[in-house]
Amino acid sequence: MNSVLQTLKTRGFFAQCSSPEGLSRLMDEGPVTFYIGIDPTGASAHIGHMVPFFAFTHLINEGHKGIALMGGGTARIGDPSGKTEVRKMLSYEQLDENVKSIASQLSGFISFDGDAARIENNKDWLADLNYIDFLREIGRHFSVNRMLSMEAYKTRLETGLSFIEFNYQLLQSYDFLELYRRTGCRLQIGGDDQWGNILAGVDLIRRIEGIEAFALTFPLITTTSGEKMGKTEKGALFLDPKITSPYDFFQYWRNVNDADIRNFLLTFTFLPVEEIDELTAKGKNPNEAKERMAFEITSIIHGKDEAERAMSGARAAFGGGGEKSAMPRAELARGKFEAGYGVIELFCDAGLAGSKSEARRLIEQGGAFVSVAGTERAVSDVAALIGPEVLNTELILRAGKKRYCLVNFT
């Protein structure tokens, strides 16, 4: 097997391949142009989106040429794969803004020089398609019976599959054909839930161009407990620091289950496998590996300076040294403390509870703590007030075992 394919397999980026032998031979002959698509259904990518882009980076580092395809066109319809209901339709203007935002985030992760790596937008060839011509040239190559046998469509038939979604596979396949025609692209990579769509593109290129193209998918990343990778108490683990702060991002990785450490190090860092083996060797302290992992991944996504701040804040919060100034902060009005700040409102305003009912449950279940001048106590009374005595000292709030907040008085 070609060396870069072996690297992908070793690091967990290998679920299915349309022809491992054929792709390996093609890669041995010289650089292969490949692509990964991402639909701009939100203003920020999340960590799940990034799995293929780690594989993307391994491939371009070995001399292959990658295309990050923004789905400015396909997102106008929405991919039914992995969804139980129709995706929310966004305005064209919002999709264009999302494309800019996600492209900017990816550019902080990958150097798009226009040669080894480039960004394209399928809006450029999909937005003005003539539907009749498209059906004549492309649609005639697709079997409805075969499409309905695919898992993505079979699942959606139980809850209702719209006709507009039924067109998605045709458009994604056309993307592959168009990129082949424009750049010689012969490989599409993506999550395993995209296997049917990618294979359809491989088949379309074979039928129309008489050329063998290839599909390569990765396992969908989950934790050892079966939970979806990147899910937090606040939702998905987003790349936008305004949605998921670098500190919270760091803390997610710092607090993963021990059983997930090696897999996540292989997938979400570029540390050599030998070093990962050493970090996770039997008898090693898993907390050291977790902190290293959290630092490496936060550095990749947010930069080394933010990673160092997040690590320092985490160490300060958990008694391992570090600078408390790097901890997450909440700007809260002095006047509310002078009048007596209700703890339910306090934990909501500090961002440690998403609602008053959530804050109430946190307090009633013994998970709310207030630290004044270094002395921490649990808050068990939902009617308790935090008064002006805290204003001239250090106030730290804690929710559960892992979420901290340093209060600034304004």
N, C-alpha and C positions, 0 to 999 in steps of 0.2 A: 504493500500500500504506500502511496505517495506520503512523504514525510509530514506535510502539513495536514493531510487528512488523518494521519496517525495522531498528530498533536490534538486535533479536534476531538478525536475519539477518546483519547486519554483524559481530556479535560471535560468530557461529558457533552460535547456538542455533536452528538451523532445518534439520531434515533432511526431514521430511514434514509436510504439513498437509492435513487432509481437505478443506478449502475455503478457500484463502487469501483469495479475494475475499469470500466470505461472512463470514469472521471479521473481515476488515478493516472491512467495512460495520458489523458489530455493534459493534466497538470505537469506530468513529466516532460511533455513536449515544449512547454513554455508558459508564460503568464496567461491565466484564464480570467476573462471579465465576468463578474458575477454581480448579483444585486440582491438587496433586501428592501422590502417595502414597509412603510409605516403610514397608516392613515391618521390624519390630524384631527381626531375626534375630540381632542381637548387642547387647552393652551399649553400643557406641559406633558412631556413624556414621563413615564414612571419606570421604576427599575425593571419591571417585566419586559418593557420595550427594549431594554438595553442588552438582553441576553444575546440576540443575534449580532449586535454591534461589537460585543467582545469577540465573537467568532470572526466578524468582519475584519477586526484589527489583526487577529492572528493571520488571516489570509493575506492582507495587504503587506504585513511585515515580511511575508515570504515571497513577495514580488508579484502577487496577483492584483488585479485591478477591480476595485469595488465601486458600486453605485448605490447610494442611499436614495431610494425613490420615495419622495413625498407624495402621498395619495390625495393631492388636491382635487383630483377628478373622481377617483373611486369613492372617496368619503362623501361625495354628494349622494351616493346610494346607500352605502353601509354594508359591511361584511356580516352575513348571518352566522359565520363560523363561531362556535362557542357561545352563542347568545340564545336565550330562550324567548326573546321578544325583539321587535323592531327597534333598531337604534334611533335615538332622537335625531331628527333632521336639523342640521345647522345651516344658517344662511351662508351663501357663497362668500360674503365679506368676512364672516367669522372664520370660515375654513382657511381663507387666505392669510388671516392674522395668525391662526394656529400654525400654519406651515412656516411662517417666518420665525415664530417663537421656537418651535421644535428644531428647525434647521440651525438656529443659533445655539441651542443647547448641544446638539450633536457636534457642532463646530468646536465646542470647548473640549470635546472628547476625542475627536478625530480631525486630523489636519487634511482638509479637503483642498488639495492642490490642483485639482482638475485633471490630474494624470493618474496617480495611484488611487486616488479617491475623489469622487465627485458627487454632487447632489443634483438630482433631476426631479421634476414635478410632472406627474402623469396628466395633470390638467392641460399641459401644453398640447397633447394629442387627443385627449378624450373630450375636452369641453366642446369642441366644434364638430364632433363626428356626425356624419349623415347616417341616421339610424337605418334607413333602407339599405344603403350600401354596406353598412356594418353587418347587417343580418346576412346579406348575400355572400360577403367575403368570409366572415368569421362564424356567424351563427350556424351555418349549414354543416360545420364540422363537429357540432356538439350533439350528443345523444341525450334526450330528455330522460330516457330510462336509466342511463348510466349515471346521470347527475343525481337523480332521485335515490339512487342506491348509496350515495355517499353519506357518511355519518352526519356531516354538517346539515344537510338538507333533511335527512331522515328525522333527526331530532326536532328540527323546526316544524316539520309537517304536523307534529303532535300539537303544537301551540299556534300554528298559523304562519305560513311562509308567503310573504307578499311577492308579487310579480317583479317589483323593482329590485328586491334582494336576489331573486332568481337570476338576474342579469349579472350579478357581481362576478361570478366565476368567468364569464365571457370576457369581462373587462380586464380582470387580472391576467388572464391568459394572453389577451391582446397586448398588455404591458410587456410581457416577456417577449412576444414576437416583435414588438416595436423596438425594444432595446437591443434585440438581436440584429435587427435591420440597421439600427443607428450606430451601434458600438461593437457588434459581434458578441454580445453577451450570451453565454452558453450555460450559465448556472444560476439558479435561484435558491436562496437559503431562507429559512424561516422556522417558526415554531411548528411542532408536529400537528397542531390543529389546522395548519395550512397545507397539509400533505395533498389532499384532493385537488385544491386549487392550483398548486404548483405543478402537479402531474398533468393537469389539464393544459397548462401552458407548454410543457414538454411535448405533449402529444400534438398540440396545434403547430408548433414549429416543425415537427417531423412531417406533418401532413402537408403544410404549405411550402416549406423551404427544403424539405428532404434532408434536414440536418439533425443530428442527435444533440439534444440539449439535456440538462441534468437537473435533478431535484435533490436537495439535501435538507433534512429537517432535524431539529434538536428536540430533546424531551422538554415538555412543559415543566418548569421548575416549581417544585413544591417542597415544603419542609418535611422532615421525617414523620411529623405528626399528621401529615396529609393536608395541612393548610396551604392556601394559595400563597406563593412566595410574594413578599413585599407588602402584605396586609398588616396594618398597624391599627392601634386604637383610634387614630384620626383618619383612617382610610388608607389609600394606596401610598406607597413610598415614592413621592414625586421628586423630579430633579430640580424643579423651580424652588429656590431657597425661600421664597415668600410663602410657599405652601407647606413644604417640609424643610424646616431649618437645618443647616449643616449639623447642629448639635443633635437634633432628633434623628437625622439620617445616620450619624455616627452611632448613636445609642441603639438603633435597630440592630446593627451588625454586632455591637458589643454584647447584646443580650440574646443572641440566637441560641438555640439548643446545642449542647455539646456535639450531638450526633450529626449536626448540619455543617460543622466547621470546615471539614476537608472539602466537601462538595462545593461549598460557597467560595472557598479560596481558589479552587480550580476554575470555577466559572467566572467569578467577578473580580479576579486580580490577574496580573501577569507574572506573578512570582513563579520561578521555576518549580517544576514538580518535585524535584529533590528537596528544595527548601520547604515546600508544603508538607512533604513527608516528615521532615525533621520537626516542623512546628507541631504536627499532630501525632507524633510518635507516642506509643504507649508509655505512660508514666509522666508525660509532660503536663504542665499546668494548662488546662484549656483556656483559662482567662488570659494568659499571655498570647495565645493564638488568636483569641477573639479581639483583643485590643489591636494586635497587628493587622488583622483583617479589616477591622473598622477603620483604622488609619489609612490603609492602602486604598480601600474602596472610596472613602470620603475624599482622599487626595485626587483620585482619578476623576471624580464627578465634580468636586467643588474647589479643587486646588489644595496645595500643601499647606498654605497659611490657614485656611479654614479648617483643615483637618487637625492641625496643631492646636488651634483654639478650641475645637470641639473636644479633643482629647484632654486638654488642660481643664476645661470646664467639667468634664465627666470625672476626672480624678479628684477635683475639688469637691464635687457633689458627693462622691462616694468615699471620701476620706483617704484618698491616695495621693495627697499633695495637689499640685496644680493651682491655677489661678481662678478664684471665684468670679473674677470679672468676665471670664469666658463662659460662665453658665448662662442658660437662657434667662431672659429678663422680661419683666412685665412692668409697664409704666402705669402706676396707679395714683389716683388723686389723694393728696394729703388730707383734703377736707373730709373725705369719706372715713378716714381713720379717726380724725378729730371728733366726728359725730358717732363713731362706733360702726365698724365695717362688719356687716353680717357675713359669717363664714361661707354660706352658700353662694352669695353674690361674689365674695372675694375669690373663691376658687374658680368661678365662671369667668370673672374679669381677668384673672391671671392666665386663662387658657388651659387650666388643668382639668376642667370639666366642660363638656359641650353644651350642657343645659342645666337648669336648676334642679331638675329631677335627678340627673346624673350626679350632681354635686351632693344632693341629699343622700343618695345611695352610698356614695363614697364615704361620707361622714358616718352614716349609720353602720357601715360594715367595717369601720375602724381603719380606713385607708387614707384619712386626711391628717396631715401633720403640719405644725407650725414651729419654726425654729427662730427664736429671738436671742440675739447675741450669743449664738452657738449652742443654746440649750433648746433641744427639740422636745415637743410634747404632742401627743395625739389629741385631736379635737373630736369629741364624741357627742357634743350637744349641737344640734342643727340650728339652734337659736342663739348660739354663742356670738359675741361681738369681739372684734379685735380693735382695741382702742388706741389713743394717741401715745401710749407708753412705748410703742414700737418705732415711733418716728425718728428718734435720734440714735437708732442702733441698726444692726443688720437683721433683715427679715427674709427668711427663706421658707418657701412653701413646698410641700412634698405630697404627691398623690401616688399611693401604692409604693412599690419598692424602687421604681426606676425613673419617675418623672419629677423633676425639680424645677424650681423657678426662684430667681433672685429678684426681689421687689425693689424698684426704683420709685421714690416718692416724688410726685410732680405737683 
